[in-house]
Amino acid sequence: RLHAWGKTTFGNIPKKMELINKKLDTAYKGGRSASGWSRIRTLEKERDCMIFIEEDYWRQCSRVD
């Protein structure tokens, strides 16, 4: 039941993180144009947000008996 709640409430965090990290790897290997750096910053913000969501998920899980 907890697993279903986590998927419904938070989505699939590991898959989202993996996708963001793959996009970041591609962006890091790409050109260093202004748009490239902008894309990197956007992806890094998304990654940071996902880390926060993951921490919140585990905090919520730790409160359940």
N, C-alpha and C positions, 0 to 999 in steps of 0.2 A: 504494500500500500504506500509506503514511504517513497519507493522508487517511482511509482506512478505520479505521486504528488510532485516530486522533483522535476520530472519530465514536463508535466503540465505547467507548473509554475515558472520554471527556469529554462526550459528547453534542453537541448542536448549540448551542454557546455563543452565537453571535450571535443566534439566534432566542430563546433563553432571556433574554438581556440585553434584547432588544427588548420582549419580553412584560413583563418586570419594569419597564422604563422607562415603558411605557404605563400599567401599573397605578399606578406612582408619580405620573405626571401626573394621572391621575384622582383619586388620593388627595389630592394637593396642591390640586386644585380643589374638593374636597369640603368638608364642614363641618369645623370645628375642635373637634369634641367629643373627649372622652378616648379613645373607641374609634377615632376618625379618626387621632389622633396615634399611637396604638398600632399601627395598620395601617401608617402611614408608617414608623415605626421598624422594624417587621418587614420591610417591603419594602426599606428601606435596608440592613438586615443581609443580606438575600438578595442584593442587588446587590453588596455588598462581598465576599460569598462567591464570587459568580460572577467578579468581577474577580480574586480570588486564584486561582481555578481556571484562568482564562484565562492568567494570568501563568505558572502552573505548566505549562500546555499548551505555551506558547511556549518555556519553559525546556527542556522535554523534547524538543521539536522541534529546538532548536538543538544538542542533543547527538547527534543522529542524523547519520550521514554521508550 
